[in-house]
Amino acid sequence: MRLVFSSISQILGQDKIIREYGSAYLEKEPITIKKLTTIKFFDTLTWKMIPREKDGAVIAHPRRGFTTLELLVVISILLILAAIALPNLSGWARNQRLKGVTRDLLSHLQFARLEAIKLNTPVELTFYLHSEPIKDSYIVSKDGVTLIAVRMPAGVNLMNITFVDNKVGYKARGFPDAASFLPNKPDGKVEIEAEIEPDKIIYYEMIVQKTAGGLKLEGPKPR
């Protein structure tokens, strides 16, 4: 690879060229450099070897970094995009949190039913609303012993529970306890709600059928 020094001699200086590449520069002869790819000096400017198409010689071109103005423009654009996207990301996170606790409740109802069958003993879920001492929570218990205790995350509330005494139980064979349901009601339900955005509340309905104990999840629905 050949290097043409006439284009950079004014910047590097003749003495530096002689020290690094020998007296061939004074003779204005092309010099062959096998391993040279870049010349760095003053720690601020990098010269990159770019081959010419005609004779194969290599010339040096400066490669500079970004200016302060360019960096400020890029940072400003990123800040604007972040300001636009942040509310959407926050609402998405709240929605995912609501979905997560709803799926957990479905799993715990299934667990209570299977546990009642396996242990041949009644198992029940007790719900506590946000206005009660244990706010927005529920427990799965057997004979007064708590098996699972769950509390809703911040911003998620339990609402409109239609089970008697806010309890739904499963008998030993896995069927729901009829005493848990209101008279003349084919099922019972509990709602889980969250404010996704300002003035925008959505909720899910967890429905337990009175006869067979089937579970049905409906939502999301706007409040």
C-alpha positions in Angstrom: 0.0 0.0 0.0 1.5 3.4 -1.0 1.1 6.6 0.8 1.2 10.1 -0.8 2.6 12.5 1.7 2.3 15.7 -0.2 -1.3 16.2 1.0 -0.4 15.9 4.8 3.2 17.3 5.0 1.9 20.7 6.0 0.1 19.3 9.0 2.5 16.7 10.3 5.7 18.7 9.6 8.7 17.6 7.6 10.7 16.5 10.7 8.0 14.2 11.9 7.6 12.6 8.4 11.4 12.0 8.3 11.5 10.5 11.7 8.6 8.1 11.1 9.1 7.2 7.4 12.7 7.9 6.5 14.5 10.2 4.0 12.4 8.8 1.1 10.1 11.7 1.7 12.8 14.2 0.9 13.4 12.5 -2.3 9.7 12.9 -3.0 9.6 9.1 -3.7 6.4 7.1 -3.1 6.9 4.9 0.0 5.5 1.4 0.5 4.0 0.8 3.9 2.8 -2.7 4.5 0.9 -2.5 7.8 -0.1 1.1 8.0 -3.8 1.8 8.0 -4.2 5.0 10.0 -2.0 7.9 11.2 -3.0 9.4 14.5 -1.7 12.7 16.0 -2.6 15.2 18.6 -5.2 12.7 19.8 -7.9 14.6 18.0 -7.6 13.8 14.4 -7.5 10.5 12.6 -6.3 10.1 9.0 -7.8 7.1 7.2 -6.2 5.3 4.3 -8.5 5.4 1.3 -7.3 3.7 -2.0 -7.4 5.7 -5.2 -8.9 4.1 -8.2 -6.3 5.1 -10.8 -2.9 4.0 -9.6 -3.6 2.2 -6.4 -1.9 4.8 -4.2 -3.3 5.6 -0.8 -4.3 9.1 0.3 -5.2 10.3 3.8 -8.6 11.9 4.6 -9.6 13.4 7.9 -12.3 11.6 9.9 -13.7 13.9 12.6 -16.2 13.3 15.4 -19.6 15.0 16.0 -19.7 18.7 16.8 -21.3 20.0 20.0 -24.2 21.4 18.0 -24.9 18.0 16.3 -24.9 16.2 19.7 -27.3 18.8 21.2 -29.7 18.3 18.3 -29.6 14.5 18.7 -30.2 14.7 22.4 -33.1 17.2 21.9 -34.7 14.8 19.5 -34.3 11.9 21.9 -35.8 13.9 24.8 -38.8 14.8 22.7 -39.4 11.2 21.7 -39.1 10.1 25.3 -41.6 12.7 26.4 -44.1 11.4 23.8 -43.5 7.7 24.5 -43.4 7.8 28.4 -47.1 8.2 29.0 -47.9 5.3 26.6 -45.3 3.1 28.3 -46.6 4.0 31.7 -50.2 3.0 30.7 -48.9 -0.2 29.1 -47.1 -1.1 32.3 -50.3 -0.6 34.4 -52.3 -2.7 32.0 -49.8 -5.5 32.1 -49.9 -5.3 35.9 -53.7 -5.6 35.9 -53.6 -8.5 33.5 -51.0 -10.3 35.7 -53.0 -10.1 39.0 -56.2 -11.2 37.1 -54.4 -14.3 35.8 -53.1 -14.9 39.3 -56.6 -14.9 40.7 -57.8 -17.3 38.1 -54.9 -19.6 38.9 -55.6 -19.4 42.7 -59.3 -20.3 42.1 -58.2 -23.3 40.2 -55.7 -24.2 42.9 -58.4 -24.0 45.6 -60.7 -26.3 43.6 -58.0 -28.9 43.0 -56.8 -28.6 46.6 -60.3 -29.3 47.8 -60.4 -32.5 45.7 -57.0 -33.6 46.6 -57.3 -33.1 50.4 -61.0 -34.1 50.4 -61.8 -31.0 52.5 -63.4 -27.6 51.8 -61.1 -24.8 50.6 -62.2 -21.2 50.3 -61.1 -17.8 49.0 -61.8 -14.7 51.1 -61.7 -11.2 49.5 -61.0 -8.0 51.3 -62.0 -4.7 49.6 -60.0 -1.5 49.5 -62.2 -0.1 52.3 -61.4 -2.9 54.7 -58.4 -3.3 57.1 -56.5 -5.6 54.7 -56.9 -3.5 51.7 -57.4 -5.1 48.2 -56.3 -8.6 49.0 -57.5 -12.1 49.3 -56.4 -15.4 50.9 -56.8 -19.1 50.1 -57.4 -21.0 53.3 -58.3 -24.5 54.5 -59.8 -25.1 58.0 -58.6 -21.6 59.0 -55.1 -22.2 57.8 -53.9 -19.7 55.2 -52.4 -21.5 52.1 -52.0 -18.4 49.9 -52.1 -14.7 50.7 -52.2 -12.1 47.9 -52.3 -8.3 48.0 -53.0 -6.2 45.0 -50.2 -4.0 43.7 -50.5 -0.2 44.0 -53.2 1.1 41.7 -55.1 -2.1 41.4 -58.4 -2.5 43.4 -60.9 -5.3 44.1 -64.5 -4.1 43.4 -68.1 -5.3 43.3 -67.8 -8.7 44.9 -71.1 -10.6 44.8 -70.2 -13.6 47.0 -71.8 -13.9 50.4 -69.5 -12.4 53.0 -67.0 -11.9 50.2 -66.1 -15.6 50.3 -66.3 -18.4 47.7 -65.7 -21.9 48.8 -65.2 -25.3 47.2 -66.5 -28.5 48.7 -64.5 -31.8 49.0 -65.5 -33.0 45.6 -64.6 -29.7 43.9 -68.0 -28.3 43.5 -68.6 -24.7 44.7 -70.4 -24.2 48.0 -73.9 -22.9 47.2 -73.8 -20.9 50.4 -71.2 -18.6 48.8 -73.7 -17.4 46.2 -76.6 -14.9 46.5 -80.1 -16.3 46.2 -81.5 -16.6 42.6 -78.0 -15.8 41.1 -76.5 -18.3 38.7 -73.0 -17.2 39.5 -70.8 -14.9 41.6 -68.1 -12.5 40.5 -65.3 -10.2 41.6 -64.0 -7.3 39.6 -60.4 -6.1 39.4 -59.8 -2.6 38.2 -57.0 -0.2 37.6 -56.6 3.4 36.3 -54.6 2.9 33.1 -54.5 6.6 32.2 -55.9 9.7 33.7 -59.7 9.4 33.7 -59.5 6.0 32.1 -60.3 3.0 34.3 -60.6 -0.6 33.0 -61.6 -3.7 34.8 -61.8 -7.5 34.5 -64.6 -9.7 35.7 -63.8 -13.1 37.3 -67.0 -15.2 37.2 -67.6 -18.4 39.2 -70.5 -20.5 38.0 -72.8 -21.7 40.8 -73.6 -25.2 39.5 -70.4 -26.7 38.1 -67.9 -24.2 39.5 -66.6 -23.2 36.0 -64.5 -20.1 35.8 -64.9 -17.4 33.2 -62.8 -14.3 32.7 -64.3 -11.3 30.9 -62.6 -8.0 30.0 -61.0 -5.7 29.8 -64.0 -3.4 30.1 -64.1 0.4 30.5 -65.5 1.8 33.7 
